[in-house]
Each structure stands twice: as structure tokens, then as C-alpha cells.
């Protein structure tokens, strides 16, 4: 298995973009070396500003 990042904005529902319009999206990825427990994963995630509020 490849541990990659797949940002599928239209994974379950098609994302139709009308001609002349734009589709904008944002994602954040944290890369860690080693095995993390839930608290260690939650710590950097808590510092990310939700989209549209930055």
C-alpha cells in the first residue's frame, strides 16, 4: 500500500464547475516520521485554521 495523500474533492459527489467559473479548494497535510498515538496526531491538527477563516 502506498501511504500517499489523495485529495478527492469530488469523491462521492461530482463537483460541477460551470464554464467561466473557478473551483477553489484547500487541504493541509502533516508529515510525521514514526507511529503516533491519537493525542500526538491531534496536537498539530488543532493548530490549523479552518478554511475560509484564515
C-alpha positions in Angstrom: 0.0 0.0 0.0 1.3 3.5 -0.9 0.8 5.9 2.1 0.1 8.9 -0.1 -2.3 11.8 0.0 -5.3 11.8 -2.3 -7.4 15.0 -2.1 -10.6 13.8 -3.9 -12.8 16.9 -3.7 -15.4 15.1 -5.8 -15.0 11.6 -4.5 -18.7 10.8 -3.7 -20.5 13.6 -5.4 -19.5 15.2 -8.8 -18.2 18.8 -8.5 -19.6 20.5 -11.5 -17.9 23.8 -12.3 -19.8 26.0 -14.8 -17.8 27.4 -17.8 -16.0 30.5 -16.8 -16.2 29.8 -13.0 -13.4 28.5 -10.8 -13.2 25.8 -8.3 -11.1 26.5 -5.2 -10.1 24.1 -2.5 -7.6 23.8 0.3 -6.1 21.0 2.3 -3.3 20.7 4.9 -1.0 17.7 5.3 1.1 16.9 8.3 4.0 14.5 7.7 5.3 12.6 10.7 8.1 10.1 11.0 7.1 7.2 13.2 4.0 5.9 14.8 1.8 8.5 16.5 -1.0 8.0 19.1 -4.3 9.9 18.9 -3.0 12.8 21.1 0.1 13.2 19.0 -2.0 13.4 15.8 -4.5 15.8 17.3 -1.8 18.3 18.5 -0.8 19.7 15.1 -4.3 19.3 13.7 -5.6 21.7 16.5 -3.3 24.5 15.2 -4.8 24.5 11.6 -7.2 27.4 10.9 -10.4 26.1 9.3 -10.8 27.0 5.6 -12.5 30.4 5.0 -11.4 31.8 8.3 -7.7 32.4 7.6 
